[in-house]
Amino acid sequence: MTESPVLLSRDEVARLLSVEDLIPKLESAMGKFSKRDSSEIIQPVRSVVPIQKHNGFLGLMPAYMAAEGILCTKMVAFYQREEGCSLPSTQATVLLFDPEQGHVTAIMNGEAITATRTAAVSAISAKLLKPATSEVLCILGSGQQARSHYDVFTKVFKFKEVRVWSRRRETAQRFADDLQDPIRVCSSVKEAVTGADVIVTATGASEPILFGEWVKSGAHIAAVGACRPDWRELDDVLMRDAVVYVDSREGANAESGDIVLSGAQVFAELGEVINGSCPAQREKTTVFKSLGMGLQDAVSAKLAFDKWKSQQ
């Protein structure tokens, strides 16, 4: 008889997930993924069920990593909310399985895993692609992903200035006030991004908000929002002029409106840069289009679960 699965809340997962431990594990997993060895990693493109009546979607993200003995799936519901809506735009649950026996070993809050691993992967992209001298960080958005990116980026890198913009200035101001750090709250996207070395777009936009003419040559953009093929954050000029990197070519070509609608060509996966099979063109303007992968959730869930076990 199998034991009941461990239940880990959002606060518990957040406590257990150390970015310093997570980043090297994500780099290793993404490098293996880009080698496309199906005996090593099996990860289909995310399955998505539209919830048209409520302007939402349910995504299913399974992954199996044979060598590491990790079998996992995430179920994530995401919605386009009205401006000012108090409901979260994303809610998720992660299931970790015993790959030999098939039973569930842990049920975890998925929002904490999603927020932390997404920001960690964006930080990997910045480590590989940002200008050698990067002094100004700009974050577009003020929600959960914006906060996780602020936390991770200011922990991993040193910036002289941090700027934030949100559609409603009061939410950007609240974001800055909650952090109690010196953050410049900007009134427009143009003001926020002008001269910025690293730009994170973590918005609910479905039409472009960031335009290439505003972006400093050589800047790095980590584009986190717009996870549907008809949603966008970045305009055609930026997408076509930048060198575009992704976590998964298959995922990007199926799900990224920024890529599909602009006709931009994907230069490389981050895993290919990690493996040394494609170069990091950090002297050019670069875009990392993040969509998230099941293996990123799997690695994060296993790390949290193993740390939980070690503390029992």
C-alpha positions in Angstrom: 0.0 0.0 0.0 1.4 3.4 -1.0 1.7 6.3 1.4 -0.6 9.3 0.9 1.1 12.1 -1.2 2.8 14.9 0.5 0.9 18.2 0.3 3.1 21.3 -0.1 1.5 24.8 0.1 2.6 27.9 -1.7 4.6 29.2 1.3 6.2 25.8 1.8 7.3 25.5 -1.9 8.6 29.1 -1.9 10.6 28.3 1.2 12.0 25.1 -0.2 13.0 26.5 -3.7 16.4 28.1 -3.6 17.3 30.0 -6.8 21.0 29.3 -6.2 20.2 25.5 -6.2 17.6 25.7 -8.9 19.5 27.6 -11.7 22.2 25.0 -12.3 19.6 22.2 -12.3 17.5 24.1 -14.9 20.6 24.7 -17.0 21.5 21.0 -17.0 17.9 20.0 -17.9 17.6 22.6 -20.7 20.9 21.5 -22.2 19.7 17.9 -22.2 16.4 18.8 -23.7 18.1 20.6 -26.6 20.0 17.4 -27.5 16.6 15.8 -28.3 17.4 12.4 -26.9 14.0 10.8 -26.3 15.5 8.1 -24.1 16.6 10.9 -21.7 13.7 13.4 -21.7 10.1 13.1 -22.9 8.2 16.4 -23.0 5.3 17.0 -25.3 4.2 20.6 -26.2 1.7 21.9 -23.7 -1.9 20.7 -24.3 -4.4 23.6 -24.0 -8.1 23.4 -23.4 -9.9 26.7 -24.1 -12.5 27.8 -21.5 -14.1 30.3 -23.9 -17.1 31.1 -21.6 -14.8 32.6 -19.0 -12.0 33.8 -21.3 -9.5 31.3 -20.0 -7.5 28.2 -20.7 -6.4 25.0 -19.0 -2.9 23.9 -19.8 -1.4 20.4 -19.1 2.4 20.1 -19.0 3.8 16.6 -18.4 7.5 15.7 -18.5 9.6 12.5 -17.8 13.3 12.7 -17.1 14.6 9.1 -17.1 18.1 9.5 -15.7 16.9 11.7 -12.9 13.8 9.5 -12.1 11.4 12.4 -12.4 7.9 12.0 -13.6 5.7 15.1 -13.2 2.8 17.1 -14.6 1.5 20.6 -14.1 -2.1 21.7 -14.5 -2.3 25.4 -15.0 -5.4 27.6 -15.5 -4.8 31.0 -17.0 -7.2 33.8 -17.7 -7.3 37.2 -19.4 -8.7 39.3 -16.5 -10.2 42.7 -16.7 -8.0 45.5 -15.5 -8.3 45.8 -11.7 -9.8 42.3 -11.2 -8.9 40.9 -7.9 -8.8 37.3 -9.2 -5.4 35.8 -10.1 -4.6 35.4 -13.8 -2.9 32.1 -13.2 -3.5 29.2 -10.8 -1.6 25.9 -10.9 -1.0 22.6 -9.3 2.0 20.3 -9.8 1.9 16.5 -9.3 5.1 14.5 -8.7 4.9 10.8 -9.4 7.0 7.7 -8.5 8.0 6.8 -12.1 8.4 3.1 -11.2 5.1 2.5 -9.4 3.1 5.3 -10.9 1.6 6.7 -7.7 1.6 10.4 -6.8 4.3 11.2 -4.2 3.6 15.0 -3.9 0.9 17.5 -4.7 2.3 21.0 -4.8 1.1 24.5 -5.2 2.1 25.4 -8.8 2.1 29.2 -8.6 5.2 29.3 -6.5 7.0 26.8 -8.8 5.9 28.7 -11.9 7.0 32.0 -10.6 10.3 30.9 -9.3 11.4 28.7 -12.2 10.2 31.2 -14.8 12.3 34.0 -13.3 15.2 31.6 -12.9 15.1 30.7 -16.6 14.9 34.4 -17.5 17.9 34.9 -15.3 19.8 32.2 -17.2 18.9 34.0 -20.5 20.2 37.2 -19.1 23.4 35.6 -17.8 24.0 34.3 -21.3 22.8 37.2 -23.4 22.7 40.6 -21.5 25.3 43.2 -22.3 28.5 42.7 -20.4 27.9 46.0 -18.6 24.3 46.1 -17.5 23.3 48.9 -15.2 19.5 49.4 -15.7 16.8 46.8 -15.2 13.3 47.6 -16.4 10.3 45.5 -15.5 7.0 45.9 -17.4 4.2 44.6 -15.2 3.5 44.5 -11.5 2.0 41.1 -10.9 3.3 37.8 -9.6 5.8 37.3 -12.4 7.1 40.8 -12.1 7.7 40.3 -8.4 9.5 37.0 -8.9 11.7 38.5 -11.6 12.6 41.4 -9.4 13.5 39.1 -6.6 15.6 36.7 -8.7 17.3 39.3 -10.9 18.3 41.6 -8.1 19.7 38.5 -6.2 21.7 37.2 -9.2 22.8 40.5 -10.8 23.8 44.0 -9.6 22.0 46.9 -11.2 22.4 50.6 -10.5 18.8 51.4 -11.3 15.5 49.4 -11.4 12.4 50.8 -13.2 8.9 49.5 -13.2 5.8 50.3 -15.3 2.3 49.0 -15.1 -0.9 50.0 -17.0 -2.2 51.5 -13.8 0.4 53.7 -12.1 -1.0 53.0 -8.7 -0.3 49.3 -9.1 3.3 50.0 -10.1 3.6 52.4 -7.1 2.2 49.7 -4.8 4.7 47.2 -6.3 7.5 49.6 -5.5 6.2 50.4 -2.0 5.8 46.8 -1.1 9.4 46.1 -1.9 10.7 49.2 0.0 13.6 49.4 -2.3 14.7 52.3 -4.5 12.6 51.7 -7.6 11.7 54.3 -10.2 8.0 54.1 -11.1 7.5 55.2 -14.8 4.4 56.7 -16.4 4.9 55.1 -19.8 6.6 52.1 -21.4 8.8 54.4 -23.4 10.1 56.2 -20.3 10.7 52.9 -18.6 12.7 51.2 -21.3 14.7 54.0 -22.8 18.3 53.3 -22.1 17.6 50.0 -20.2 20.1 47.2 -20.6 17.7 44.4 -19.5 14.0 44.5 -20.0 11.5 42.0 -18.5 8.0 42.0 -20.0 5.6 40.3 -17.6 2.2 41.6 -18.6 -1.2 40.4 -19.6 -1.0 42.2 -22.9 -2.5 40.7 -26.0 -1.3 43.5 -28.3 2.3 44.9 -28.5 3.3 47.3 -25.7 7.1 47.3 -26.3 8.3 48.8 -29.6 11.7 48.3 -31.1 12.3 52.0 -31.8 12.4 52.5 -28.0 14.9 49.7 -27.2 18.6 50.4 -26.8 20.8 48.6 -29.3 22.3 45.6 -27.6 19.7 45.3 -24.8 18.3 42.0 -23.7 14.6 41.4 -23.4 13.1 38.5 -21.4 9.5 38.3 -22.7 7.4 36.3 -20.3 3.8 37.2 -21.1 1.8 36.5 -24.2 1.7 32.7 -24.0 -0.9 32.2 -26.8 -0.4 32.3 -30.6 -2.7 35.4 -30.9 -1.3 37.3 -28.0 1.7 39.7 -28.2 3.9 42.0 -26.1 6.6 42.9 -28.6 6.2 44.6 -32.0 7.3 43.4 -35.4 10.3 45.7 -35.5 11.7 44.4 -32.3 11.1 40.8 -33.1 12.6 41.0 -36.6 15.6 43.1 -35.6 16.6 41.1 -32.5 18.3 37.7 -32.3 15.5 35.5 -30.9 16.1 32.7 -28.4 13.5 30.4 -26.9 13.3 27.5 -24.4 11.7 25.2 -27.0 11.4 25.7 -30.7 8.3 23.5 -30.9 6.6 25.4 -28.1 7.5 28.8 -29.5 6.3 28.0 -33.0 3.0 26.6 -31.7 2.3 29.1 -28.8 4.1 32.4 -29.1 2.1 35.1 -30.9 5.3 37.3 -30.7 7.0 34.8 -33.0 4.1 33.4 -35.0 2.5 36.8 -35.9 5.8 38.7 -36.6 7.3 36.0 -38.7 10.5 36.2 -36.7 13.0 33.4 -37.0 14.1 31.5 -33.9 17.9 31.6 -33.8 18.5 29.1 -30.9 17.2 27.5 -27.8 18.8 28.5 -24.5 19.8 24.8 -24.2 21.8 25.0 -27.4 23.7 28.0 -26.0 24.3 26.1 -22.7 25.6 23.2 -24.8 27.9 25.4 -26.8 26.2 24.4 -30.1 24.9 27.9 -30.8 26.5 31.2 -29.8 25.3 33.8 -27.4 25.2 37.0 -29.5 25.2 39.4 -26.5 26.7 42.2 -28.6 23.3 42.4 -30.5 19.8 43.1 -29.3 18.4 39.8 -28.0 15.0 38.5 -27.1 14.4 35.4 -25.0 10.8 34.4 -25.6 9.8 32.4 -22.5 6.9 30.0 -22.7 7.8 27.6 -19.9 8.3 23.9 -20.2 7.1 20.9 -18.2 10.7 19.8 -17.5 11.3 23.1 -15.7 8.4 22.4 -13.4 9.6 18.8 -13.0 13.1 19.8 -12.0 11.7 22.5 -9.6 9.2 20.1 -8.0 11.8 17.4 -7.5 14.2 19.9 -5.9 11.5 21.1 -3.5 10.4 17.6 -2.6 13.9 16.3 -2.0 14.6 19.3 0.2 11.4 18.7 2.1 12.4 15.0 2.7 15.8 16.0 3.9 14.2 18.2 6.6 11.9 15.5 8.0 
